[in-house]
Amino acid sequence: MRLEKGFTLVELMAILVILAVMMLVTVPSITRTLKDSQKNEMAEYEKTVCLAAQTYMQVEHRDSNLSVHSYTVSLEELRKGGYITESLKNPTTDSYDGNVEIFNKDGKITCTLR
């Protein structure tokens, strides 16, 4: 009886098929998870910026009648006022630029990032 070392071609092909099936299952799941985390990060960014803008309006423009008009504030202005940190940046564009429009609709203050 001969002692053979190594794998046969059939065994190697079976391993390759198993690895391919595993990749087909895991890659879409990992991709979906990454996209979901980016969406969640953007939602948290928007929430943080909106809260900072609302605080800015309540502190800096107490006497303004917000129900009559909307107000736009830049992210740079929020940063200079200390309402957001220097490290906070848009996760999708990786930038610090942008504006927040704050307005009062039916007694509810809302904001929109631009």
SERO-4910 file (N, C-alpha, C, O; in steps of 0.05 Angstrom, whole numbers):
BEGIN
 pado doro    nc1    nc2    nc3   cac1   cac2   cac3    cc1    cc2    cc3    oc1    oc2    oc3
  Met    A     17    -23      0      0      0      0     18     25      0     37     27     15
  Arg    A     11     44    -18     26     69    -20     14     90     -1    -10     92      2
  Leu    A     31    105     11     22    128     27     24    153      9     45    162      1
  Glu    A      1    164      2      0    188    -14     -5    212      3    -23    211     21
  Lys    A      9    234     -2      5    258     13     -7    279     -6      0    280    -29
  Gly    A    -25    296      5    -37    317    -11    -66    311    -16    -77    291     -7
  Phe    A    -79    329    -31   -107    328    -37   -111    320    -66    -94    326    -84
  Thr    A   -133    306    -71   -139    300    -99   -153    323   -112   -162    342    -98
  Leu    A   -155    323   -138   -169    345   -152   -198    347   -144   -208    370   -142
  Val    A   -211    326   -139   -239    326   -131   -242    339   -104   -261    355   -100
  Glu    A   -224    334    -85   -225    346    -59   -221    376    -61   -234    392    -47
  Leu    A   -202    384    -77   -196    413    -81   -220    427    -93   -227    449    -85
  Met    A   -233    415   -113   -256    427   -125   -279    429   -106   -294    449   -106
  Ala    A   -283    409    -88   -304    410    -68   -299    433    -49   -318    447    -41
  Ile    A   -275    438    -41   -268    460    -23   -274    486    -37   -285    505    -24
  Leu    A   -267    489    -62   -272    514    -77   -302    519    -80   -311    542    -77
  Val    A   -318    498    -84   -347    502    -86   -358    511    -59   -375    528    -58
  Ile    A   -349    499    -38   -359    506    -11   -352    536     -5   -368    550      5
  Leu    A   -327    544    -12   -319    572     -7   -336    591    -24   -343    613    -15
  Ala    A   -341    583    -49   -357    601    -66   -386    604    -56   -397    626    -56
  Val    A   -398    582    -46   -424    584    -34   -424    602     -9   -443    618     -5
  Met    A   -404    599      7   -402    615     31   -400    645     24   -412    662     37
  Met    A   -385    651      4   -382    679     -5   -408    690    -16   -416    713    -11
  Leu    A   -423    673    -31   -448    682    -42   -469    688    -20   -486    705    -24
  Val    A   -466    675      2   -485    679     24   -476    703     41   -493    719     49
  Thr    A   -450    706     47   -441    726     66   -437    754     54   -442    774     67
  Val    A   -428    756     29   -422    782     18   -446    800     16   -444    824     24
  Pro    A   -469    791      6   -493    809      6   -501    818     35   -510    841     39
  Ser    A   -498    800     54   -506    806     81   -487    828     93   -496    846    106
  Ile    A   -461    825     88   -442    845     97   -447    872     84   -445    893     97
  Thr    A   -452    871     58   -457    896     43   -482    910     54   -482    934     58
  Arg    A   -503    895     59   -528    906     70   -523    918     97   -534    940    103
  Thr    A   -507    905    114   -501    915    140   -486    941    139   -491    959    155
  Leu    A   -467    943    121   -451    968    118   -469    991    109   -467   1013    119
  Lys    A   -487    986     90   -506   1007     80   -524   1015    103   -530   1039    106
  Asp    A   -534    996    118   -552   1003    141   -537   1020    162   -549   1039    173
  Ser    A   -512   1014    167   -497   1029    187   -492   1057    177   -491   1076    192
  Gln    A   -487   1061    150   -484   1087    139   -510   1104    141   -509   1128    147
  Lys    A   -532   1091    136   -558   1105    139   -563   1113    168   -571   1135    174
  Asn    A   -556   1095    187   -560   1102    215   -541   1124    224   -549   1142    239
  Glu    A   -517   1124    214   -498   1145    220   -507   1172    210   -505   1192    223
  Met    A   -519   1172    186   -529   1197    174   -553   1207    190   -556   1231    194
  Ala    A   -570   1189    198   -594   1196    214   -585   1209    241   -597   1229    249
  Glu    A   -565   1197    254   -555   1208    279   -542   1236    274   -545   1254    291
  Tyr    A   -528   1238    252   -516   1264    245   -537   1285    242   -535   1307    253
  Glu    A   -558   1279    227   -580   1298    222   -594   1306    248   -600   1329    253
  Lys    A   -598   1286    265   -611   1291    290   -594   1310    308   -605   1328    320
  Thr    A   -568   1305    309   -550   1321    325   -550   1350    315   -551   1369    330
  Val    A   -548   1353    288   -547   1380    276   -573   1395    281   -573   1418    287
  Cys    A   -595   1381    278   -621   1394    282   -625   1403    311   -635   1424    317
  Leu    A   -617   1386    330   -618   1394    358   -600   1418    364   -608   1436    379
  Ala    A   -577   1418    352   -559   1441    356   -571   1466    344   -569   1488    356
  Ala    A   -583   1464    321   -595   1487    308   -619   1497    324   -623   1522    327
  Gln    A   -635   1479    335   -658   1488    351   -648   1501    377   -660   1522    385
  Thr    A   -627   1491    389   -615   1504    413   -605   1531    406   -608   1550    421
  Tyr    A   -591   1533    383   -581   1559    373   -604   1579    371   -601   1602    379
  Met    A   -626   1571    359   -648   1589    355   -660   1598    382   -667   1621    386
  Gln    A   -662   1579    401   -674   1586    427   -656   1604    443   -666   1621    457
  Val    A   -629   1601    440   -611   1618    455   -605   1644    441   -607   1666    453
  Glu    A   -598   1643    415   -588   1666    401   -611   1684    391   -608   1708    388
  His    A   -634   1673    385   -656   1688    373   -682   1685    389   -703   1679    378
  Arg    A   -679   1690    415   -702   1687    433   -725   1706    425   -748   1700    427
  Asp    A   -717   1730    416   -737   1750    410   -749   1748    382   -769   1762    376
  Ser    A   -738   1730    365   -748   1727    338   -775   1713    338   -780   1696    355
  Asn    A   -792   1720    319   -817   1706    316   -813   1685    295   -817   1690    271
  Leu    A   -807   1661    303   -800   1639    285   -824   1630    269   -821   1618    248
  Ser    A   -848   1635    279   -872   1625    265   -877   1641    239   -892   1632    222
  Val    A   -866   1665    238   -871   1682    214   -852   1674    191   -861   1675    168
  His    A   -828   1666    197   -809   1659    175   -791   1636    183   -790   1628    206
  Ser    A   -777   1626    164   -758   1606    169   -731   1619    173   -727   1642    165
  Tyr    A   -712   1605    185   -686   1616    190   -665   1595    181   -668   1572    186
  Thr    A   -645   1605    168   -623   1587    159   -598   1593    174   -590   1617    175
  Val    A   -585   1573    184   -560   1576    199   -540   1557    186   -546   1535    180
  Ser    A   -515   1567    184   -494   1549    172   -482   1532    194   -483   1539    218
  Leu    A   -471   1509    186   -458   1492    205   -433   1505    217   -426   1501    240
  Glu    A   -421   1523    201   -397   1538    211   -406   1556    234   -391   1559    253
  Glu    A   -429   1568    231   -439   1586    252   -445   1570    278   -440   1579    300
  Leu    A   -456   1546    274   -462   1529    297   -436   1520    311   -434   1518    335
  Arg    A   -415   1515    294   -389   1507    305   -376   1530    320   -366   1526    343
  Lys    A   -377   1553    309   -365   1577    322   -379   1583    348   -366   1592    367
  Gly    A   -405   1579    349   -420   1584    373   -418   1562    394   -427   1565    417
  Gly    A   -404   1540    388   -401   1518    406   -425   1500    408   -427   1484    428
  Tyr    A   -443   1501    389   -466   1484    390   -461   1456    379   -475   1437    385
  Ile    A   -441   1453    361   -432   1427    352   -401   1427    353   -388   1448    354
  Thr    A   -390   1403    355   -361   1401    357   -347   1402    330   -360   1399    309
  Glu    A   -321   1407    331   -305   1409    307   -304   1382    292   -302   1381    267
  Ser    A   -306   1360    307   -303   1334    294   -328   1325    280   -328   1305    265
  Leu    A   -351   1338    284   -376   1330    272   -376   1337    242   -374   1361    235
  Lys    A   -377   1318    225   -378   1323    196   -398   1304    183   -405   1283    193
  Asn    A   -407   1312    159   -427   1297    144   -415   1270    137   -394   1269    123
  Pro    A   -427   1248    145   -415   1221    140   -416   1213    110   -399   1197    102
  Thr    A   -434   1224     95   -436   1216     67   -417   1232     49   -405   1222     30
  Thr    A   -413   1258     56   -396   1275     39   -369   1279     52   -350   1289     39
  Asp    A   -366   1272     78   -341   1275     93   -333   1304     94   -309   1310     94
  Ser    A   -352   1323     96   -346   1351     96   -358   1364    121   -375   1353    135
  Tyr    A   -350   1389    125   -361   1405    147   -380   1427    137   -389   1442    154
  Asp    A   -386   1428    112   -402   1449    101   -431   1442    101   -439   1418    103
  Gly    A   -448   1462    100   -477   1458     98   -492   1479    114   -481   1494    129
  Asn    A   -518   1478    110   -536   1496    124   -559   1480    135   -565   1458    126
  Val    A   -571   1492    156   -595   1480    168   -617   1501    167   -613   1523    175
  Glu    A   -640   1493    155   -663   1511    155   -682   1503    177   -690   1479    179
  Ile    A   -688   1522    194   -706   1517    216   -732   1532    212   -731   1556    204
  Phe    A   -754   1519    215   -780   1533    212   -801   1521    230   -798   1498    240
  Asn    A   -821   1536    234   -843   1528    252   -868   1522    236   -878   1540    222
  Lys    A   -877   1498    237   -901   1490    222   -921   1479    242   -916   1458    255
  Asp    A   -943   1492    245   -964   1484    263   -955   1481    292   -962   1462    306
  Gly    A   -937   1499    300   -927   1499    328   -905   1479    332   -896   1477    355
  Lys    A   -896   1466    312   -874   1446    315   -849   1456    300   -851   1461    276
  Ile    A   -827   1459    314   -802   1468    302   -789   1444    289   -784   1424    302
  Thr    A   -783   1447    263   -769   1426    249   -746   1438    234   -743   1462    232
  Cys    A   -729   1421    224   -706   1431    209   -699   1412    186   -706   1389    185
  Thr    A   -685   1424    166   -677   1410    142   -648   1416    137   -639   1439    138
  Leu    A   -633   1395    132   -605   1398    125   -602   1403     95   -615   1390     79
  Arg    A   -584   1421     88   -579   1427     60   -549   1427     54   -541   1431     32
***
